[in-house]
Structure formats: structure tokens, C-alpha cells
């Protein structure tokens, strides 16, 4: 809890878990409907609070469309992410009707196989399994899923767009080769390959988020924009570096060179909430991590995140999660088991 890198803090605390599950191998006219995360999440990553899907064009081109947003064209090497878990269509061209597919067969295959599942789209039909090689295909897309926690506090997901497009020139050169190598190793059932594939999937999300942050224009609002603002970003870093400190508007303002009122106004403009409310949210997230991963009592955790009273911490934690700390800890450990 002593970091001056709030983005890394959040990425660590919300427990990213990744996997790659599908390899779309396509030719001719084709279209695939991907259901929303609330529907597919329990199947692809059981127990996950939130699931983010991403697609990387390993070969050829494709279009990705979300209701209410203009379709995005993927070129070879591009990545598109769906941070909010929206249902979407991936297709050879905008407006092509989605093909019917056997979801039951796909789910059954997923339960039995950790390797990426090839799904072939060609001639107006969808087939789970082989039948078309990547060399014969016009388009090959790797599809992955990243799970994360939303509670008590995950400011990152809300700060990302519904559809995040990273063009090939903004994607790390290591991404495509590493994804393909990890997928090949998993298919070959080499020891540790499934864990490698999961880690690569997480790295794809982290790298994409960093590059999206770097691309934001000046004066962008939201949590990521707040990190880029010199004074608000500094205040957030200070809070993250020592959440147990008895911070006040005065003490934070003096550290970043602003008056109480100026800090409050600027913080709300960029982050959307007042500094003291942000401090409370971050304390709850730190407390959740300590409860989940540690063995200290609730009273000890309360002190570590800045509460003199266990009762006050318990009330704040229940407001944030819907459960008292001890009950939340039990539910998290039962879910992990």
C-alpha cells in the first residue's frame, strides 16, 4: 500500500485474472455475436465479478460493433477491448447478420479443454473445431477474457470507454508473438502453459490500458484524466502512498500547492468525487485486499487503513460492499475455494 503509481495499485488490488478461450478462423462473409459479460462471464470465468473481453486480429481484418457506437475496423495487429462487458458483433463487414452457433458445444468444449477453442466461420456456417487452417483463412482473431473485481472500489473500469481500440502501431510488438506462442504451448499441453496463457492475457490488458492512458488528450476528465493532471494526480498518489494517514483537505492541499477549496474543486472536476470521498473509497479497497489475502483481525485491518474504531470501519465497509468485513472475508474465501 506504499506506491506512488495509482494505476498499478488499482490493477493489483482488483485481482486481474486472464485467459484466452477462442480462436476465430474465418473466410468469406462471416459474423459472430458475442453475448454480454453478464451472460458469458459465469461460463468462461466462474465466480468472476466482472469480465472484460478482447479481440486481437492476428491475420486479416474485421469489424467490431457495439449498439449505440460506430463500428470499429480492426486491421492486422489491432486489439479491441470491451471494458464494460457489452454484447457486440465481430464480422467481415458492418451489417452482416450473425451466424448461428452451437453455444452448448462451445461451453462443453471449454469445460474439457484449457487450450484456445478454434471456431470456424465460412460459407455462412459456424463450426466448433477444425475444418479450416489459419493458412487458408482470410482472418484469424484471438479472443480473450480478463476478470476483475468491481467492489469495493475499481475506478479504472468506469474510466475506460465501452469499446477501446488500440491500433497496431500502439500495441506492443511483443503482444502478437507472445499470444500465439502461449496458445501453441497450451495446445501442445506443455507443463505450465495454461498459466502462461493467463498471464499473457493479463499483460495484454495492462499494456493496452497504459497505452490508452498515454493517448488521452490534455484536460481529459475521469479517473485516468485525473492521474494525468499534475495536482490531482499528485494528490491521488499521496493518498495511495499512505491511506492510513489522517489526511485532511488542508494537509493534502499543502502537499500539492492548492488551497482547500481549489483542491476540492479541481479534484471533483477531474475525478468526479471529492478528495475525502476518494480517500474513503481507497481505504475500503485496501481493507478488502488485507481481509482477502491476510490473516489479521478486522480490528487490525481497520487500523492499517486509518480507522481507530473497528465499528466505524465495519460500517464504511458494509456501505461499500453490502457485507460486514468478516462475512465478506468468508464469502471471498469460499468463492476462491
Secondary structure, 3 states (H helix, E strand, C coil): CCCCCHHHHHHHHCCCEEEEEEEEEECCCCEEEECCHHHHHHHHCCCCCEEEEEEEEEECCEEEECCCCCCEEECCCCEEEECCCCCEEEECCCCCCCCCCCHHHHHHHHHHCCCCEEEEEECCEEEECCCCCCCCCCEEEEEEEEEECCCCCCHHHHHCCCCEEECHHHCCCHHHHHHHHHHHHHHCCCCCHHHHHHHHHHHHHHHHHHHHHHHCCCCCCCHHHHHHCHHHHHHHHHHHHCCCCCCCHHHHHHHHCCCHHHHHHHHHHHHCCCHHHHHHHHHHHHHHHHHHHCCCCHHHHHHHCCCCCHHHHHHHHHHHHCCCHHHHHHHHHHHHC
